[in-house]
């Protein structure tokens, strides 16, 4: 029904006149039209009260329209000290300009042309600190909901004319402005064309956030693994653009989407590049271990206690028997109970106000955990394992991948309860096969593991010194592969004393 209505609106717009569009505007109570009388002629000004800046209207527009003896729009318009202004005859442009905060000026009741002047209200918030990708060191700026401000934050870090911005509008109803960013001379044209074609092919009616666009253009929309990275930090976008990637921003969204990407990039933080490479490498390896522990710890516990209790060390066996002696449920039920409890606390803490959410998360976890152990619903050992697994899942720098790790544990736990260690191994193999088949904008998702790209290992599981990163990632196929001469980068030019 919506598609038919939009088609009808498009057909009707080809034959409508300017006064018909203005009459449609006036059906809304927040659209105002009033006359501006000159010596021998009356001009009419119209605008949406909720979308224009009244200060700019009264200071920069009305005094220049009413002053002087000029009567035509062509002579009045150049004197108005506002940059975005023009005379139009197209009803489509009139709709677009007025609905984005422009004032329309016209003559008579049946105008053939009108002037539109941009006086849009700037309702955007100030640039603030990152909320999702917080770092102790480094820049403390994050994107906001203004497309122009976000592009400015990137251009401030990449002050070169090769940084190109291509804008398009997506959404049949919302007509959301989306800007694609890339560095000409570095980006691979196949990656750029793939991003452009997928965005241009979207025929959805509304686009509220860039994250929804990322889901629409993903290679495999049925996969639980994110195939494009969301980031709120402009320096991360600037860094990946310099590597040869493509990014896009949506108006009204505080996130940028970058691609193509690989699995290992979801576990690298910007703070890795602000710390010495030895520390950064240790922390990055710790993240990978934390992810494996978060996914496999509870399933292994369930598998061992259900099928493979002979693997339990003799010194630990008595402790486990004592902790489970009063528990009437099998390991699968107590594991799912605790995992669901952790997820409920995490979701409740995220939805409540900040101060209340922190209190609920801490107090609720302590009270429910202690009460469940004393009531004989869960064991002490499993409570510790589940708490550590939940803590390990928080080490993932990218929020979307953190959600994936949270959910992927449940199939592992259920399979471990029915098939034991064989089920855990089967889920691991199935996950690896799925990751091998995934691509991001047509590029392999498991690079540099498969296909093996050993030159890209310098910034994958480890982070080597900057002098070793003399070339850009191979899988991006950049036009300019070199960053710096490796020999010169290792030289130290000291002053002779």
Secondary structure, DSSP 8 states (H G I E B T S, - for coil): -HHHHHHHHHHHHTT--HHHHHHHHTTSTTEEEEEEE-SS-EEEEEEETTTB-HHHIIIIIHHHHHSSS--SHHHHHTTS--SSEEEE--HHHHHHHHHTTEEEEEESSS-S-EEEEE-B----------SSS--SSS------S-HHHHHHHHHTT--STTEEEEEEEE-TTT-EEEEEEEETTTS-HHHHHHHHHHHHT---S----HHHHHHHT-S-TT-SS-SSEEE--HHHHHHHHHHT-EEEEETT-S-EEEES--GGGGG--GGGGTS-HHHHHHHHHHHHHHHHHHHHHHHHHHHHHHT-GGGS-HHHHHHHHHHHTT--S-HHHHHHHHHHHHHHHHHHHHHS-HHHHHHHHHHHHHHHHHHHHHTTSS-HHHHHHHHHHHHHHTT-SSHHHHHHHHHHHHHHHHHHHHHTHHHHHHHHHHHHHHHHH-EETTEETTTTTTTT-GGGGGBTTSB--GGG--B--GGGT-SS-BSS-HHHHH-------
